[in-house]
Amino acid sequence: MFQNSDFWIGLGVGVIAGIFGYKLMSEREQQLMALQQPAGGAVAANVPLAELQRQKEELEDMIAAQEAAQAQ
């Protein structure tokens, strides 16, 4: 079994594929964690109050328009 060159080639290819797969998955996990972290309070703290009020009014207008459309 260990004398067969196909075995060693397959083993080498499998090991290399495993290393690259592990590296790819760990990089993607780090990217996902980086995307999730600032989505918390850091972004909300940087938005000025006037901008939040404007967005709130826009949302209230959109809600009122949809409620009026459903009432008809």
Predicted model as a PDB file, atoms N, CA, C, CB and O in Angstrom, pLDDT in the B-factor column:
MODEL        1                                                                  
ATOM      1  N   MET A   1       0.827  -1.193   0.000  1.00 65.00           N  
ATOM      2  CA  MET A   1       0.000   0.000   0.000  1.00 65.00           C  
ATOM      3  C   MET A   1       0.871   1.256   0.000  1.00 65.00           C  
ATOM      4  CB  MET A   1      -0.941  -0.002   1.211  1.00 65.00           C  
ATOM      5  O   MET A   1       0.631   2.181  -0.776  1.00 65.00           O  
ATOM      6  N   PHE A   2       1.881   1.289   0.870  1.00 68.00           N  
ATOM      7  CA  PHE A   2       2.730   2.472   0.965  1.00 68.00           C  
ATOM      8  C   PHE A   2       3.777   2.522  -0.146  1.00 68.00           C  
ATOM      9  CB  PHE A   2       3.416   2.510   2.316  1.00 68.00           C  
ATOM     10  O   PHE A   2       4.474   3.524  -0.304  1.00 68.00           O  
ATOM     11  N   GLN A   3       3.881   1.457  -0.901  1.00 79.00           N  
ATOM     12  CA  GLN A   3       4.808   1.426  -2.026  1.00 79.00           C  
ATOM     13  C   GLN A   3       4.195   2.032  -3.278  1.00 79.00           C  
ATOM     14  CB  GLN A   3       5.246   0.002  -2.304  1.00 79.00           C  
ATOM     15  O   GLN A   3       4.907   2.362  -4.225  1.00 79.00           O  
ATOM     16  N   ASN A   4       2.891   2.177  -3.284  1.00 83.00           N  
ATOM     17  CA  ASN A   4       2.170   2.688  -4.459  1.00 83.00           C  
ATOM     18  C   ASN A   4       2.326   4.206  -4.536  1.00 83.00           C  
ATOM     19  CB  ASN A   4       0.660   2.297  -4.401  1.00 83.00           C  
ATOM     20  O   ASN A   4       2.026   4.912  -3.574  1.00 83.00           O  
ATOM     21  N   SER A   5       2.790   4.704  -5.673  1.00 87.00           N  
ATOM     22  CA  SER A   5       3.009   6.147  -5.809  1.00 87.00           C  
ATOM     23  C   SER A   5       1.685   6.909  -5.868  1.00 87.00           C  
ATOM     24  CB  SER A   5       3.837   6.442  -7.065  1.00 87.00           C  
ATOM     25  O   SER A   5       1.630   8.081  -5.496  1.00 87.00           O  
ATOM     26  N   ASP A   6       0.618   6.251  -6.335  1.00 89.00           N  
ATOM     27  CA  ASP A   6      -0.694   6.916  -6.360  1.00 89.00           C  
ATOM     28  C   ASP A   6      -1.165   7.263  -4.954  1.00 89.00           C  
ATOM     29  CB  ASP A   6      -1.734   6.024  -7.052  1.00 89.00           C  
ATOM     30  O   ASP A   6      -1.796   8.298  -4.738  1.00 89.00           O  
ATOM     31  N   PHE A   7      -0.855   6.396  -4.008  1.00 88.00           N  
ATOM     32  CA  PHE A   7      -1.218   6.659  -2.613  1.00 88.00           C  
ATOM     33  C   PHE A   7      -0.546   7.929  -2.109  1.00 88.00           C  
ATOM     34  CB  PHE A   7      -0.833   5.468  -1.722  1.00 88.00           C  
ATOM     35  O   PHE A   7      -1.202   8.787  -1.518  1.00 88.00           O  
ATOM     36  N   TRP A   8       0.755   8.055  -2.338  1.00 88.00           N  
ATOM     37  CA  TRP A   8       1.495   9.215  -1.853  1.00 88.00           C  
ATOM     38  C   TRP A   8       1.065  10.489  -2.563  1.00 88.00           C  
ATOM     39  CB  TRP A   8       2.988   9.000  -2.033  1.00 88.00           C  
ATOM     40  O   TRP A   8       0.996  11.551  -1.943  1.00 88.00           O  
ATOM     41  N   ILE A   9       0.776  10.396  -3.856  1.00 92.00           N  
ATOM     42  CA  ILE A   9       0.285  11.566  -4.594  1.00 92.00           C  
ATOM     43  C   ILE A   9      -1.075  11.992  -4.043  1.00 92.00           C  
ATOM     44  CB  ILE A   9       0.182  11.258  -6.117  1.00 92.00           C  
ATOM     45  O   ILE A   9      -1.309  13.180  -3.819  1.00 92.00           O  
ATOM     46  N   GLY A  10      -1.957  11.042  -3.826  1.00 92.00           N  
ATOM     47  CA  GLY A  10      -3.278  11.344  -3.267  1.00 92.00           C  
ATOM     48  C   GLY A  10      -3.191  11.926  -1.871  1.00 92.00           C  
ATOM     49  O   GLY A  10      -3.917  12.860  -1.529  1.00 92.00           O  
ATOM     50  N   LEU A  11      -2.304  11.371  -1.070  1.00 92.00           N  
ATOM     51  CA  LEU A  11      -2.108  11.883   0.288  1.00 92.00           C  
ATOM     52  C   LEU A  11      -1.592  13.315   0.251  1.00 92.00           C  
ATOM     53  CB  LEU A  11      -1.132  10.988   1.069  1.00 92.00           C  
ATOM     54  O   LEU A  11      -2.066  14.170   0.998  1.00 92.00           O  
ATOM     55  N   GLY A  12      -0.624  13.572  -0.615  1.00 94.00           N  
ATOM     56  CA  GLY A  12      -0.066  14.927  -0.732  1.00 94.00           C  
ATOM     57  C   GLY A  12      -1.122  15.927  -1.201  1.00 94.00           C  
ATOM     58  O   GLY A  12      -1.229  17.024  -0.654  1.00 94.00           O  
ATOM     59  N   VAL A  13      -1.897  15.549  -2.208  1.00 96.00           N  
ATOM     60  CA  VAL A  13      -2.946  16.435  -2.714  1.00 96.00           C  
ATOM     61  C   VAL A  13      -3.988  16.690  -1.631  1.00 96.00           C  
ATOM     62  CB  VAL A  13      -3.612  15.831  -3.969  1.00 96.00           C  
ATOM     63  O   VAL A  13      -4.463  17.815  -1.475  1.00 96.00           O  
ATOM     64  N   GLY A  14      -4.338  15.661  -0.894  1.00 96.00           N  
ATOM     65  CA  GLY A  14      -5.323  15.811   0.181  1.00 96.00           C  
ATOM     66  C   GLY A  14      -4.840  16.733   1.291  1.00 96.00           C  
ATOM     67  O   GLY A  14      -5.602  17.554   1.800  1.00 96.00           O  
ATOM     68  N   VAL A  15      -3.582  16.596   1.661  1.00 96.00           N  
ATOM     69  CA  VAL A  15      -3.010  17.445   2.706  1.00 96.00           C  
ATOM     70  C   VAL A  15      -2.973  18.902   2.244  1.00 96.00           C  
ATOM     71  CB  VAL A  15      -1.588  16.964   3.082  1.00 96.00           C  
ATOM     72  O   VAL A  15      -3.343  19.806   2.993  1.00 96.00           O  
ATOM     73  N   ILE A  16      -2.531  19.121   1.019  1.00 96.00           N  
ATOM     74  CA  ILE A  16      -2.466  20.492   0.494  1.00 96.00           C  
ATOM     75  C   ILE A  16      -3.866  21.099   0.403  1.00 96.00           C  
ATOM     76  CB  ILE A  16      -1.784  20.512  -0.897  1.00 96.00           C  
ATOM     77  O   ILE A  16      -4.067  22.257   0.770  1.00 96.00           O  
ATOM     78  N   ALA A  17      -4.825  20.324  -0.083  1.00 97.00           N  
ATOM     79  CA  ALA A  17      -6.200  20.824  -0.171  1.00 97.00           C  
ATOM     80  C   ALA A  17      -6.753  21.136   1.215  1.00 97.00           C  
ATOM     81  CB  ALA A  17      -7.102  19.800  -0.883  1.00 97.00           C  
ATOM     82  O   ALA A  17      -7.472  22.120   1.388  1.00 97.00           O  
ATOM     83  N   GLY A  18      -6.429  20.321   2.187  1.00 96.00           N  
ATOM     84  CA  GLY A  18      -6.884  20.568   3.559  1.00 96.00           C  
ATOM     85  C   GLY A  18      -6.290  21.835   4.141  1.00 96.00           C  
ATOM     86  O   GLY A  18      -6.977  22.592   4.826  1.00 96.00           O  
ATOM     87  N   ILE A  19      -5.023  22.063   3.873  1.00 95.00           N  
ATOM     88  CA  ILE A  19      -4.360  23.275   4.379  1.00 95.00           C  
ATOM     89  C   ILE A  19      -4.982  24.519   3.768  1.00 95.00           C  
ATOM     90  CB  ILE A  19      -2.848  23.238   4.076  1.00 95.00           C  
ATOM     91  O   ILE A  19      -5.292  25.479   4.473  1.00 95.00           O  
ATOM     92  N   PHE A  20      -5.166  24.497   2.435  1.00 95.00           N  
ATOM     93  CA  PHE A  20      -5.764  25.661   1.779  1.00 95.00           C  
ATOM     94  C   PHE A  20      -7.217  25.862   2.217  1.00 95.00           C  
ATOM     95  CB  PHE A  20      -5.693  25.506   0.255  1.00 95.00           C  
ATOM     96  O   PHE A  20      -7.656  26.996   2.406  1.00 95.00           O  
ATOM     97  N   GLY A  21      -7.957  24.773   2.379  1.00 95.00           N  
ATOM     98  CA  GLY A  21      -9.333  24.878   2.838  1.00 95.00           C  
ATOM     99  C   GLY A  21      -9.422  25.462   4.240  1.00 95.00           C  
ATOM    100  O   GLY A  21     -10.274  26.309   4.510  1.00 95.00           O  
ATOM    101  N   TYR A  22      -8.550  25.014   5.126  1.00 95.00           N  
ATOM    102  CA  TYR A  22      -8.528  25.539   6.489  1.00 95.00           C  
ATOM    103  C   TYR A  22      -8.176  27.022   6.489  1.00 95.00           C  
ATOM    104  CB  TYR A  22      -7.526  24.754   7.351  1.00 95.00           C  
ATOM    105  O   TYR A  22      -8.789  27.814   7.205  1.00 95.00           O  
ATOM    106  N   LYS A  23      -7.190  27.391   5.687  1.00 95.00           N  
ATOM    107  CA  LYS A  23      -6.775  28.798   5.615  1.00 95.00           C  
ATOM    108  C   LYS A  23      -7.913  29.663   5.079  1.00 95.00           C  
ATOM    109  CB  LYS A  23      -5.520  28.952   4.723  1.00 95.00           C  
ATOM    110  O   LYS A  23      -8.170  30.743   5.611  1.00 95.00           O  
ATOM    111  N   LEU A  24      -8.592  29.204   4.038  1.00 95.00           N  
ATOM    112  CA  LEU A  24      -9.708  29.945   3.453  1.00 95.00           C  
ATOM    113  C   LEU A  24     -10.844  30.120   4.464  1.00 95.00           C  
ATOM    114  CB  LEU A  24     -10.225  29.227   2.197  1.00 95.00           C  
ATOM    115  O   LEU A  24     -11.401  31.210   4.590  1.00 95.00           O  
ATOM    116  N   MET A  25     -11.182  29.059   5.174  1.00 95.00           N  
ATOM    117  CA  MET A  25     -12.271  29.143   6.148  1.00 95.00           C  
ATOM    118  C   MET A  25     -11.916  30.061   7.313  1.00 95.00           C  
ATOM    119  CB  MET A  25     -12.618  27.753   6.672  1.00 95.00           C  
ATOM    120  O   MET A  25     -12.775  30.790   7.808  1.00 95.00           O  
ATOM    121  N   SER A  26     -10.670  30.034   7.753  1.00 94.00           N  
ATOM    122  CA  SER A  26     -10.291  30.913   8.860  1.00 94.00           C  
ATOM    123  C   SER A  26     -10.303  32.381   8.419  1.00 94.00           C  
ATOM    124  CB  SER A  26      -8.897  30.529   9.396  1.00 94.00           C  
ATOM    125  O   SER A  26     -10.677  33.254   9.202  1.00 94.00           O  
ATOM    126  N   GLU A  27      -9.899  32.661   7.176  1.00 93.00           N  
ATOM    127  CA  GLU A  27      -9.952  34.039   6.672  1.00 93.00           C  
ATOM    128  C   GLU A  27     -11.386  34.521   6.562  1.00 93.00           C  
ATOM    129  CB  GLU A  27      -9.260  34.144   5.309  1.00 93.00           C  
ATOM    130  O   GLU A  27     -11.690  35.661   6.914  1.00 93.00           O  
ATOM    131  N   ARG A  28     -12.265  33.665   6.077  1.00 93.00           N  
ATOM    132  CA  ARG A  28     -13.679  34.049   5.958  1.00 93.00           C  
ATOM    133  C   ARG A  28     -14.314  34.262   7.325  1.00 93.00           C  
ATOM    134  CB  ARG A  28     -14.459  32.982   5.185  1.00 93.00           C  
ATOM    135  O   ARG A  28     -15.153  35.147   7.490  1.00 93.00           O  
ATOM    136  N   GLU A  29     -13.924  33.466   8.292  1.00 92.00           N  
ATOM    137  CA  GLU A  29     -14.449  33.644   9.648  1.00 92.00           C  
ATOM    138  C   GLU A  29     -13.996  34.988  10.220  1.00 92.00           C  
ATOM    139  CB  GLU A  29     -13.989  32.486  10.566  1.00 92.00           C  
ATOM    140  O   GLU A  29     -14.777  35.677  10.877  1.00 92.00           O  
ATOM    141  N   GLN A  30     -12.741  35.361   9.974  1.00 90.00           N  
ATOM    142  CA  GLN A  30     -12.241  36.648  10.446  1.00 90.00           C  
ATOM    143  C   GLN A  30     -12.963  37.796   9.757  1.00 90.00           C  
ATOM    144  CB  GLN A  30     -10.733  36.756  10.211  1.00 90.00           C  
ATOM    145  O   GLN A  30     -13.274  38.799  10.399  1.00 90.00           O  
ATOM    146  N   GLN A  31     -13.237  37.667   8.452  1.00 88.00           N  
ATOM    147  CA  GLN A  31     -13.964  38.707   7.733  1.00 88.00           C  
ATOM    148  C   GLN A  31     -15.373  38.850   8.277  1.00 88.00           C  
ATOM    149  CB  GLN A  31     -14.005  38.399   6.238  1.00 88.00           C  
ATOM    150  O   GLN A  31     -15.868  39.967   8.425  1.00 88.00           O  
ATOM    151  N   LEU A  32     -16.020  37.745   8.575  1.00 87.00           N  
ATOM    152  CA  LEU A  32     -17.370  37.777   9.122  1.00 87.00           C  
ATOM    153  C   LEU A  32     -17.387  38.435  10.497  1.00 87.00           C  
ATOM    154  CB  LEU A  32     -17.943  36.363   9.208  1.00 87.00           C  
ATOM    155  O   LEU A  32     -18.281  39.225  10.799  1.00 87.00           O  
ATOM    156  N   MET A  33     -16.413  38.116  11.318  1.00 86.00           N  
ATOM    157  CA  MET A  33     -16.334  38.720  12.649  1.00 86.00           C  
ATOM    158  C   MET A  33     -16.076  40.220  12.537  1.00 86.00           C  
ATOM    159  CB  MET A  33     -15.226  38.047  13.487  1.00 86.00           C  
ATOM    160  O   MET A  33     -16.614  40.999  13.324  1.00 86.00           O  
ATOM    161  N   ALA A  34     -15.260  40.632  11.569  1.00 81.00           N  
ATOM    162  CA  ALA A  34     -14.968  42.053  11.380  1.00 81.00           C  
ATOM    163  C   ALA A  34     -16.215  42.796  10.918  1.00 81.00           C  
ATOM    164  CB  ALA A  34     -13.826  42.242  10.362  1.00 81.00           C  
ATOM    165  O   ALA A  34     -16.423  43.949  11.296  1.00 81.00           O  
ATOM    166  N   LEU A  35     -17.040  42.156  10.113  1.00 79.00           N  
ATOM    167  CA  LEU A  35     -18.269  42.799   9.648  1.00 79.00           C  
ATOM    168  C   LEU A  35     -19.301  42.908  10.757  1.00 79.00           C  
ATOM    169  CB  LEU A  35     -18.855  42.033   8.475  1.00 79.00           C  
ATOM    170  O   LEU A  35     -20.071  43.867  10.791  1.00 79.00           O  
ATOM    171  N   GLN A  36     -19.329  41.951  11.652  1.00 80.00           N  
ATOM    172  CA  GLN A  36     -20.341  41.938  12.705  1.00 80.00           C  
ATOM    173  C   GLN A  36     -20.005  42.904  13.838  1.00 80.00           C  
ATOM    174  CB  GLN A  36     -20.496  40.534  13.257  1.00 80.00           C  
ATOM    175  O   GLN A  36     -20.921  43.454  14.449  1.00 80.00           O  
ATOM    176  N   GLN A  37     -18.758  43.126  14.134  1.00 73.00           N  
ATOM    177  CA  GLN A  37     -18.388  43.942  15.288  1.00 73.00           C  
ATOM    178  C   GLN A  37     -18.817  45.399  15.170  1.00 73.00           C  
ATOM    179  CB  GLN A  37     -16.909  43.881  15.490  1.00 73.00           C  
ATOM    180  O   GLN A  37     -19.446  45.896  16.105  1.00 73.00           O  
ATOM    181  N   PRO A  38     -18.522  46.123  14.084  1.00 61.00           N  
ATOM    182  CA  PRO A  38     -18.913  47.529  14.064  1.00 61.00           C  
ATOM    183  C   PRO A  38     -20.412  47.732  13.895  1.00 61.00           C  
ATOM    184  CB  PRO A  38     -18.189  48.239  12.962  1.00 61.00           C  
ATOM    185  O   PRO A  38     -20.899  48.853  14.040  1.00 61.00           O  
ATOM    186  N   ALA A  39     -21.146  46.679  13.593  1.00 54.00           N  
ATOM    187  CA  ALA A  39     -22.586  46.820  13.394  1.00 54.00           C  
ATOM    188  C   ALA A  39     -23.306  47.104  14.716  1.00 54.00           C  
ATOM    189  CB  ALA A  39     -23.156  45.553  12.745  1.00 54.00           C  
ATOM    190  O   ALA A  39     -24.495  47.426  14.702  1.00 54.00           O  
ATOM    191  N   GLY A  40     -22.638  46.996  15.825  1.00 55.00           N  
ATOM    192  CA  GLY A  40     -23.249  47.221  17.116  1.00 55.00           C  
ATOM    193  C   GLY A  40     -23.405  48.686  17.450  1.00 55.00           C  
ATOM    194  O   GLY A  40     -24.029  49.426  16.689  1.00 55.00           O  
ATOM    195  N   GLY A  41     -22.862  49.119  18.552  1.00 55.00           N  
ATOM    196  CA  GLY A  41     -23.040  50.481  19.017  1.00 55.00           C  
ATOM    197  C   GLY A  41     -22.100  51.491  18.400  1.00 55.00           C  
ATOM    198  O   GLY A  41     -22.363  52.690  18.490  1.00 55.00           O  
ATOM    199  N   ALA A  42     -21.024  51.065  17.780  1.00 55.00           N  
ATOM    200  CA  ALA A  42     -20.049  52.014  17.248  1.00 55.00           C  
ATOM    201  C   ALA A  42     -20.622  52.832  16.101  1.00 55.00           C  
ATOM    202  CB  ALA A  42     -18.805  51.281  16.783  1.00 55.00           C  
ATOM    203  O   ALA A  42     -20.357  54.031  16.010  1.00 55.00           O  
ATOM    204  N   VAL A  43     -21.392  52.217  15.238  1.00 54.00           N  
ATOM    205  CA  VAL A  43     -21.960  52.940  14.102  1.00 54.00           C  
ATOM    206  C   VAL A  43     -23.049  53.889  14.575  1.00 54.00           C  
ATOM    207  CB  VAL A  43     -22.524  51.961  13.055  1.00 54.00           C  
ATOM    208  O   VAL A  43     -23.121  55.031  14.120  1.00 54.00           O  
ATOM    209  N   ALA A  44     -23.886  53.430  15.475  1.00 56.00           N  
ATOM    210  CA  ALA A  44     -24.980  54.263  15.974  1.00 56.00           C  
ATOM    211  C   ALA A  44     -24.451  55.471  16.747  1.00 56.00           C  
ATOM    212  CB  ALA A  44     -25.912  53.437  16.865  1.00 56.00           C  
ATOM    213  O   ALA A  44     -25.090  56.523  16.750  1.00 56.00           O  
ATOM    214  N   ALA A  45     -23.317  55.342  17.390  1.00 64.00           N  
ATOM    215  CA  ALA A  45     -22.764  56.447  18.160  1.00 64.00           C  
ATOM    216  C   ALA A  45     -22.232  57.548  17.250  1.00 64.00           C  
ATOM    217  CB  ALA A  45     -21.657  55.948  19.077  1.00 64.00           C  
ATOM    218  O   ALA A  45     -22.152  58.701  17.676  1.00 64.00           O  
ATOM    219  N   ASN A  46     -21.867  57.229  16.015  1.00 78.00           N  
ATOM    220  CA  ASN A  46     -21.307  58.215  15.105  1.00 78.00           C  
ATOM    221  C   ASN A  46     -22.361  58.964  14.307  1.00 78.00           C  
ATOM    222  CB  ASN A  46     -20.357  57.551  14.170  1.00 78.00           C  
ATOM    223  O   ASN A  46     -22.035  59.947  13.642  1.00 78.00           O  
ATOM    224  N   VAL A  47     -23.617  58.530  14.354  1.00 77.00           N  
ATOM    225  CA  VAL A  47     -24.681  59.175  13.590  1.00 77.00           C  
ATOM    226  C   VAL A  47     -25.221  60.342  14.401  1.00 77.00           C  
ATOM    227  CB  VAL A  47     -25.817  58.167  13.238  1.00 77.00           C  
ATOM    228  O   VAL A  47     -25.606  60.158  15.556  1.00 77.00           O  
ATOM    229  N   PRO A  48     -25.259  61.539  13.824  1.00 85.00           N  
ATOM    230  CA  PRO A  48     -25.775  62.692  14.562  1.00 85.00           C  
ATOM    231  C   PRO A  48     -27.281  62.577  14.808  1.00 85.00           C  
ATOM    232  CB  PRO A  48     -25.468  63.984  13.802  1.00 85.00           C  
ATOM    233  O   PRO A  48     -28.002  61.899  14.075  1.00 85.00           O  
ATOM    234  N   LEU A  49     -27.721  63.251  15.845  1.00 87.00           N  
ATOM    235  CA  LEU A  49     -29.129  63.197  16.247  1.00 87.00           C  
ATOM    236  C   LEU A  49     -30.036  63.742  15.155  1.00 87.00           C  
ATOM    237  CB  LEU A  49     -29.346  63.980  17.540  1.00 87.00           C  
ATOM    238  O   LEU A  49     -31.124  63.205  14.948  1.00 87.00           O  
ATOM    239  N   ALA A  50     -29.630  64.778  14.459  1.00 90.00           N  
ATOM    240  CA  ALA A  50     -30.459  65.355  13.398  1.00 90.00           C  
ATOM    241  C   ALA A  50     -30.693  64.340  12.281  1.00 90.00           C  
ATOM    242  CB  ALA A  50     -29.799  66.626  12.830  1.00 90.00           C  
ATOM    243  O   ALA A  50     -31.790  64.268  11.727  1.00 90.00           O  
ATOM    244  N   GLU A  51     -29.677  63.565  11.954  1.00 89.00           N  
ATOM    245  CA  GLU A  51     -29.827  62.539  10.914  1.00 89.00           C  
ATOM    246  C   GLU A  51     -30.784  61.454  11.367  1.00 89.00           C  
ATOM    247  CB  GLU A  51     -28.467  61.923  10.556  1.00 89.00           C  
ATOM    248  O   GLU A  51     -31.600  60.979  10.577  1.00 89.00           O  
ATOM    249  N   LEU A  52     -30.696  61.058  12.615  1.00 89.00           N  
ATOM    250  CA  LEU A  52     -31.619  60.052  13.146  1.00 89.00           C  
ATOM    251  C   LEU A  52     -33.054  60.562  13.135  1.00 89.00           C  
ATOM    252  CB  LEU A  52     -31.216  59.653  14.568  1.00 89.00           C  
ATOM    253  O   LEU A  52     -33.972  59.804  12.823  1.00 89.00           O  
ATOM    254  N   GLN A  53     -33.263  61.837  13.472  1.00 93.00           N  
ATOM    255  CA  GLN A  53     -34.605  62.420  13.435  1.00 93.00           C  
ATOM    256  C   GLN A  53     -35.146  62.428  12.012  1.00 93.00           C  
ATOM    257  CB  GLN A  53     -34.590  63.848  14.006  1.00 93.00           C  
ATOM    258  O   GLN A  53     -36.319  62.125  11.796  1.00 93.00           O  
ATOM    259  N   ARG A  54     -34.308  62.771  11.043  1.00 92.00           N  
ATOM    260  CA  ARG A  54     -34.730  62.797   9.643  1.00 92.00           C  
ATOM    261  C   ARG A  54     -35.142  61.403   9.175  1.00 92.00           C  
ATOM    262  CB  ARG A  54     -33.604  63.344   8.752  1.00 92.00           C  
ATOM    263  O   ARG A  54     -36.160  61.237   8.504  1.00 92.00           O  
ATOM    264  N   GLN A  55     -34.342  60.411   9.536  1.00 92.00           N  
ATOM    265  CA  GLN A  55     -34.658  59.039   9.159  1.00 92.00           C  
ATOM    266  C   GLN A  55     -35.952  58.573   9.816  1.00 92.00           C  
ATOM    267  CB  GLN A  55     -33.511  58.107   9.537  1.00 92.00           C  
ATOM    268  O   GLN A  55     -36.743  57.858   9.202  1.00 92.00           O  
ATOM    269  N   LYS A  56     -36.164  58.978  11.062  1.00 94.00           N  
ATOM    270  CA  LYS A  56     -37.382  58.609  11.774  1.00 94.00           C  
ATOM    271  C   LYS A  56     -38.605  59.195  11.080  1.00 94.00           C  
ATOM    272  CB  LYS A  56     -37.318  59.082  13.233  1.00 94.00           C  
ATOM    273  O   LYS A  56     -39.617  58.514  10.915  1.00 94.00           O  
ATOM    274  N   GLU A  57     -38.509  60.457  10.675  1.00 94.00           N  
ATOM    275  CA  GLU A  57     -39.625  61.091   9.982  1.00 94.00           C  
ATOM    276  C   GLU A  57     -39.900  60.422   8.639  1.00 94.00           C  
ATOM    277  CB  GLU A  57     -39.343  62.575   9.777  1.00 94.00           C  
ATOM    278  O   GLU A  57     -41.058  60.243   8.262  1.00 94.00           O  
ATOM    279  N   GLU A  58     -38.853  60.053   7.918  1.00 94.00           N  
ATOM    280  CA  GLU A  58     -39.036  59.353   6.642  1.00 94.00           C  
ATOM    281  C   GLU A  58     -39.734  58.021   6.856  1.00 94.00           C  
ATOM    282  CB  GLU A  58     -37.686  59.134   5.944  1.00 94.00           C  
ATOM    283  O   GLU A  58     -40.634  57.657   6.098  1.00 94.00           O  
ATOM    284  N   LEU A  59     -39.320  57.292   7.887  1.00 94.00           N  
ATOM    285  CA  LEU A  59     -39.957  56.013   8.179  1.00 94.00           C  
ATOM    286  C   LEU A  59     -41.417  56.185   8.571  1.00 94.00           C  
ATOM    287  CB  LEU A  59     -39.207  55.296   9.285  1.00 94.00           C  
ATOM    288  O   LEU A  59     -42.269  55.398   8.158  1.00 94.00           O  
ATOM    289  N   GLU A  60     -41.713  57.213   9.368  1.00 95.00           N  
ATOM    290  CA  GLU A  60     -43.103  57.464   9.752  1.00 95.00           C  
ATOM    291  C   GLU A  60     -43.942  57.815   8.530  1.00 95.00           C  
ATOM    292  CB  GLU A  60     -43.182  58.595  10.792  1.00 95.00           C  
ATOM    293  O   GLU A  60     -45.098  57.402   8.436  1.00 95.00           O  
ATOM    294  N   ASP A  61     -43.370  58.576   7.589  1.00 94.00           N  
ATOM    295  CA  ASP A  61     -44.091  58.907   6.354  1.00 94.00           C  
ATOM    296  C   ASP A  61     -44.349  57.658   5.519  1.00 94.00           C  
ATOM    297  CB  ASP A  61     -43.301  59.935   5.530  1.00 94.00           C  
ATOM    298  O   ASP A  61     -45.433  57.494   4.959  1.00 94.00           O  
ATOM    299  N   MET A  62     -43.350  56.776   5.438  1.00 93.00           N  
ATOM    300  CA  MET A  62     -43.530  55.550   4.673  1.00 93.00           C  
ATOM    301  C   MET A  62     -44.590  54.651   5.303  1.00 93.00           C  
ATOM    302  CB  MET A  62     -42.209  54.801   4.560  1.00 93.00           C  
ATOM    303  O   MET A  62     -45.396  54.041   4.599  1.00 93.00           O  
ATOM    304  N   ILE A  63     -44.584  54.575   6.624  1.00 93.00           N  
ATOM    305  CA  ILE A  63     -45.578  53.765   7.333  1.00 93.00           C  
ATOM    306  C   ILE A  63     -46.976  54.323   7.098  1.00 93.00           C  
ATOM    307  CB  ILE A  63     -45.267  53.717   8.848  1.00 93.00           C  
ATOM    308  O   ILE A  63     -47.914  53.569   6.839  1.00 93.00           O  
ATOM    309  N   ALA A  64     -47.115  55.629   7.186  1.00 93.00           N  
ATOM    310  CA  ALA A  64     -48.422  56.259   6.961  1.00 93.00           C  
ATOM    311  C   ALA A  64     -48.900  56.024   5.538  1.00 93.00           C  
ATOM    312  CB  ALA A  64     -48.352  57.764   7.247  1.00 93.00           C  
ATOM    313  O   ALA A  64     -50.090  55.795   5.323  1.00 93.00           O  
ATOM    314  N   ALA A  65     -47.999  56.074   4.559  1.00 93.00           N  
ATOM    315  CA  ALA A  65     -48.386  55.845   3.162  1.00 93.00           C  
ATOM    316  C   ALA A  65     -48.839  54.404   2.961  1.00 93.00           C  
ATOM    317  CB  ALA A  65     -47.214  56.171   2.212  1.00 93.00           C  
ATOM    318  O   ALA A  65     -49.811  54.163   2.244  1.00 93.00           O  
ATOM    319  N   GLN A  66     -48.164  53.453   3.571  1.00 93.00           N  
ATOM    320  CA  GLN A  66     -48.576  52.053   3.427  1.00 93.00           C  
ATOM    321  C   GLN A  66     -49.890  51.786   4.141  1.00 93.00           C  
ATOM    322  CB  GLN A  66     -47.495  51.121   3.967  1.00 93.00           C  
ATOM    323  O   GLN A  66     -50.721  51.026   3.642  1.00 93.00           O  
ATOM    324  N   GLU A  67     -50.090  52.400   5.303  1.00 92.00           N  
ATOM    325  CA  GLU A  67     -51.368  52.230   6.001  1.00 92.00           C  
ATOM    326  C   GLU A  67     -52.511  52.832   5.192  1.00 92.00           C  
ATOM    327  CB  GLU A  67     -51.311  52.876   7.397  1.00 92.00           C  
ATOM    328  O   GLU A  67     -53.603  52.265   5.153  1.00 92.00           O  
ATOM    329  N   ALA A  68     -52.277  53.965   4.551  1.00 91.00           N  
ATOM    330  CA  ALA A  68     -53.313  54.575   3.711  1.00 91.00           C  
ATOM    331  C   ALA A  68     -53.611  53.710   2.492  1.00 91.00           C  
ATOM    332  CB  ALA A  68     -52.884  55.979   3.264  1.00 91.00           C  
ATOM    333  O   ALA A  68     -54.763  53.618   2.067  1.00 91.00           O  
ATOM    334  N   ALA A  69     -52.588  53.074   1.927  1.00 90.00           N  
ATOM    335  CA  ALA A  69     -52.796  52.216   0.781  1.00 90.00           C  
ATOM    336  C   ALA A  69     -53.563  50.956   1.166  1.00 90.00           C  
ATOM    337  CB  ALA A  69     -51.466  51.850   0.152  1.00 90.00           C  
ATOM    338  O   ALA A  69     -54.371  50.462   0.381  1.00 90.00           O  
ATOM    339  N   GLN A  70     -53.324  50.439   2.346  1.00 90.00           N  
ATOM    340  CA  GLN A  70     -54.036  49.243   2.814  1.00 90.00           C  
ATOM    341  C   GLN A  70     -55.480  49.569   3.185  1.00 90.00           C  
ATOM    342  CB  GLN A  70     -53.313  48.628   4.020  1.00 90.00           C  
ATOM    343  O   GLN A  70     -56.346  48.699   3.085  1.00 90.00           O  
ATOM    344  N   ALA A  71     -55.756  50.786   3.606  1.00 86.00           N  
ATOM    345  CA  ALA A  71     -57.101  51.186   4.005  1.00 86.00           C  
ATOM    346  C   ALA A  71     -58.011  51.319   2.801  1.00 86.00           C  
ATOM    347  CB  ALA A  71     -57.061  52.497   4.775  1.00 86.00           C  
ATOM    348  O   ALA A  71     -59.229  51.201   2.939  1.00 86.00           O  
ATOM    349  N   GLN A  72     -57.459  51.558   1.634  1.00 78.00           N  
ATOM    350  CA  GLN A  72     -58.304  51.741   0.439  1.00 78.00           C  
ATOM    351  C   GLN A  72     -58.828  50.473  -0.091  1.00 78.00           C  
ATOM    352  CB  GLN A  72     -57.561  52.427  -0.634  1.00 78.00           C  
ATOM    353  O   GLN A  72     -59.550  50.472  -1.088  1.00 78.00           O  
TER     354      GLN A  72                                                      
ENDMDL                                                                          
END                                                                             
